[in-house]
Amino acid sequence: MVAESYVVVHNIAKRHNVGTLARSATALGVSELILVGRRDFNSFGSHGSTSHIRFRHFHSLPDARNFLKEKDCDICGVEITDNAVAVNQHPFKRSTAFLLGNEGTGLSAKECEICDFFVYIPQYGGGTASLNVTVAASIVLHHFGVLFASVWAGFSERIRDGNKFVVAERPAQQMRRNYCTEMADSIIEERKIRRQNASNGFFDENGSGESPSNLLDALFGD
C-alpha cells in the first residue's frame, strides 16, 4: 500500500509561516501543498524548498475536499477537540491531508466541517498554550512519516552527506515565484466569481467586503 500526505493552507496569518511550512513539507515527503482561497504566498524561510514541492490551488474548502476525496484521502484537522486523538497514537489509515488552524484562533467551524478526524500534539510543559503552526505541522508530518516508513511501502530516509541530507536537483519551474499558477479555464472561473461577488457587494466567502489585496494582507500579513 502506498500512501501520500498533503498539507492544506487556508487561514494561516503569519507571512513567514507559509515558506517555513513548505520547507518542512518538502523535508517530510509531502506530495502537494494545497492553497485554498488566495494563490499568492510568501516563500520567506523556505530556503529554496518551494521548487521541490508541488502547489495546487482551490477557490474554496469544499473544492479542496472534493479533490482529496477523489484521491481516497482522509482529511485530518490538527486541533485540540473533544474527539481528537494524540498524534503519537498514529491513527492514520491511508493517504492523509493535514489541515492546520490559524495561529490565533485555530480551526474555524467551516474548516472543521471538512475534516474526517482530528489529532492533537501532547504537551508536557506549562509555559505555552500552543505551538507555532509550522512546528506543529512538522511534528504531525513526522509521525505520519514514521508510520508510513514502518507499515507502508515507498517511504525511505533520505541519503546523507556529512551532517546534512542530500538535496535533490532543482526540478523544472512549475510556477511563477510566490504564485500558484492554474489552467486558463480555472483563472477564467476565478474572475467570473470575483465579478459576481463584486456585483453582490462582497469579495470573500465571509462577505467582509474587502478587496482581494486587503484579503491577502489579512491572510499573510505579519
Stockholm file with secondary structure:
# STOCKHOLM 1.0

chainA/1-222         MVAESYVVVHNIAKRHNVGTLARSATALGVSELILVGRRDFNSFGSHGSTSHIRFRHFHSLPDARNFLKEKDCDICGVEITDNAVAVNQHPFKRSTAFLLGNEGTGLSAKECEICDFFVYIPQYGGGTASLNVTVAASIVLHHFGVLFASVWAGFSERIRDGNKFVVAERPAQQMRRNYCTEMADSIIEERKIRRQNASNGFFDENGSGESPSNLLDALFGD
#=GR chainA/1-222 SS CCCCEEEEESSCCCHHHHHHHHHHHHHTTCSEEEEESCCBCCCTTCTTGGGGSEEEEESSHHHHHHHHHHTTCEEEEESCCTTCEEGGGCCCCSCEEEEECBTTTBSCHHHHHTCSEEEECCCCCSSCSSCCHHHHHHHHHHHHHHHHHHHSTTCCCCCEETTEECCCCCCCCCSSTTBCCCCHHHHHHHHHHHHHHHHTTCCSTTCCCCCHHHHHHHHHCC
#=GC SS_cons         CCCCEEEEESSCCCHHHHHHHHHHHHHTTCSEEEEESCCBCCCTTCTTGGGGSEEEEESSHHHHHHHHHHTTCEEEEESCCTTCEEGGGCCCCSCEEEEECBTTTBSCHHHHHTCSEEEECCCCCSSCSSCCHHHHHHHHHHHHHHHHHHHSTTCCCCCEETTEECCCCCCCCCSSTTBCCCCHHHHHHHHHHHHHHHHTTCCSTTCCCCCHHHHHHHHHCC
//
